[in-house]
Amino acid sequence: MQTKPPDLIYGVDETPPTTTLLLLGPQHIFLVTSSLVFPVVIIRAVGGTTEDATFIVTMSMLAGGIGTVLQTINRKGIGSGISALRSAALRISLHLSSRSRPGASPCSTA
């Protein structure tokens, strides 16, 4: 078992208190929801149909699920063992927020 860096609140093998989990659950749901709304906005902007939007949302969910599984594996150099959210909307929001801070790198937080 690896030692936890002093600047982390919880290590990989630690479970936060139930109150913390209940507060972070809705935050995770809102982030996932935003990642599903973003492709629909893009499809509508380029004149796509409802079927196109449905297909893109379905593929986004599938890609997000595969990415989450790969991220949580933590074997043979694959994944970190932590369930980390990966989505297009999250990447874009991180990029935009980093542009508002002088000297910040968009890749350092993703």
Sequence and secondary structure as in RCSB ss.txt:
>XXXX:A:sequence
MQTKPPDLIYGVDETPPTTTLLLLGPQHIFLVTSSLVFPVVIIRAVGGTTEDATFIVTMSMLAGGIGTVLQTINR
KGIGSGISALRSAALRISLHLSSRSRPGASPCSTA
>XXXX:A:secstr
     TT SS TT    HHHHHHHHHHHHHHHHHHHHHHHHHHHHTT  HHHHHHHHHHHHHHHHHHHHHHHH B
TTB  SS     HHHHHHHHHHHHTSTT  TTS  
